[in-house]
Amino acid sequence: MKKVIIVNTSPRTTGNCPAIPARLEEKITDADVEIVDFAKSNINYCQGCDACMAKDAVWCVQEDDMSALLPDLDSCDALVLLSPIYWGDVCAQAKTFVDRLYAFFNPAKPNMTVATKAGKKGAVIVTCGMGDIVAYRKEAANIAGSLSVSGFTEFKALGFNEINEPGSVTEHADYLQQIDDLAAWLSA
């Protein structure tokens, strides 16, 4: 059975990013779905210590929830990363998640990674109240591309705007359809 990990990096426990994982979990078929909520997790910043470079595996010296998640990220089939847009960019927690993927990086290895599984699907979803959604989707696509160091080779990027009220993403039929289409892609 496939393994799909959904990482909600929003620091809010209510909002639009927290409303999306349940919909994805409901619509993804034939897969084990794990939801990671940064607001309820202990995840530290990357220290840039390079201790992970001394290992021939995905590993981090820090003892936090992200270090525990790294083996699952290595073996999963798909990842969805959710972030609100703050001041025109993904939130600090999303950046922290991406920075912690440094544990996969090793320039001495083929494709510069110690990832044991390639060909995985990665998606990034950003939400915002207002602003240039085209630019935000490009930001989501850039973040999705950075997942390649972890063995992700197929990418999707979604952006939902004009959703100021917590949970209002669920009131937009077109956004729900895009979430359902993403779930179908992850299930395939």
Residue pairs with C-beta under 8 A, 6 or more apart in sequence:
1 30
1 31
1 32
2 30
2 31
2 32
2 77
2 78
2 187
3 31
3 32
3 34
3 72
3 75
3 76
3 77
3 78
4 24
4 28
4 31
4 32
4 33
4 34
4 76
4 77
4 78
4 79
4 80
4 186
5 33
5 34
5 35
5 36
5 69
5 72
5 73
5 76
5 78
5 79
5 80
6 21
6 24
6 25
6 33
6 34
6 35
6 36
6 79
6 80
6 82
7 36
7 38
7 79
7 80
7 81
7 82
7 97
8 17
8 18
8 20
8 21
8 35
8 36
8 37
8 38
8 39
8 82
9 17
9 38
9 81
9 82
9 83
9 90
9 91
9 93
9 94
9 96
9 97
10 16
10 17
10 18
10 38
10 39
10 82
10 83
10 84
10 91
10 93
11 38
11 39
11 91
11 93
12 18
12 39
12 84
12 166
13 37
13 39
13 40
14 166
14 167
15 84
15 127
15 166
15 167
16 84
16 127
16 160
16 163
16 166
16 167
16 168
16 169
17 82
17 83
17 84
17 125
17 127
18 37
18 39
18 167
19 166
19 167
19 169
19 170
20 82
20 125
20 127
20 169
20 179
21 35
21 37
21 80
21 82
23 170
23 176
23 179
23 180
23 183
24 33
24 80
24 179
24 182
24 183
24 186
25 33
25 35
27 179
27 180
27 183
27 184
27 187
28 183
28 186
28 187
29 183
29 187
30 187
31 77
31 78
31 186
31 187
34 72
34 76
36 65
36 69
38 93
38 97
41 65
41 66
42 64
42 65
43 64
43 65
43 66
43 93
43 96
43 97
43 100
44 62
44 64
44 66
44 96
45 96
45 99
45 100
46 96
46 99
46 100
46 102
47 61
47 62
48 102
49 61
51 60
51 61
52 58
52 59
52 60
52 61
52 102
52 103
52 105
53 106
55 114
56 114
57 114
57 116
58 70
58 71
58 73
58 74
58 103
58 104
58 114
58 115
58 116
59 67
59 70
59 103
60 66
60 67
60 70
60 100
60 103
61 67
66 97
66 100
67 103
70 100
70 103
70 104
73 79
73 101
73 150
74 104
74 115
74 116
74 117
74 150
74 151
75 116
75 117
76 117
76 120
77 120
77 121
78 120
78 121
78 122
78 123
78 186
79 120
79 121
79 122
79 123
79 147
79 150
79 152
80 122
80 123
80 124
80 125
80 182
80 186
81 94
81 97
81 98
81 122
81 123
81 124
81 125
81 143
81 144
81 147
82 124
82 125
82 126
82 127
83 90
83 91
83 93
83 94
83 124
83 125
83 126
83 127
83 140
83 143
84 90
84 91
84 126
84 127
84 128
85 91
85 126
85 127
85 128
85 131
85 136
85 139
86 92
88 131
88 135
88 136
89 95
89 139
90 126
90 139
90 140
90 143
94 143
98 143
98 146
98 147
101 146
101 147
101 149
101 150
104 113
104 114
104 115
104 149
104 150
104 151
105 112
105 113
105 114
105 149
106 112
106 113
106 114
111 118
112 149
113 149
113 150
113 151
115 149
115 150
115 151
116 151
117 151
118 151
118 153
119 151
119 153
119 154
120 150
120 151
120 152
120 153
120 154
121 152
121 154
121 155
121 156
121 185
121 186
122 144
122 147
122 150
122 152
122 154
122 155
122 156
123 144
123 155
123 156
123 157
123 158
123 182
123 185
123 186
124 140
124 141
124 143
124 144
124 147
124 155
124 156
124 157
124 158
125 140
125 157
125 158
125 159
125 160
125 179
125 182
126 136
126 137
126 139
126 140
126 157
126 158
126 159
126 160
127 159
127 160
127 161
127 163
127 169
128 136
128 159
128 160
128 161
128 163
129 161
129 162
129 163
129 164
130 161
130 162
130 164
131 161
133 159
133 160
133 161
134 159
136 159
136 161
137 157
137 158
137 159
138 157
140 157
140 158
140 159
141 155
141 157
143 157
144 152
144 155
144 156
144 157
145 155
147 155
156 182
156 185
158 178
158 179
158 182
160 169
160 172
160 175
160 178
163 169
163 172
163 175
169 175
169 176
170 176
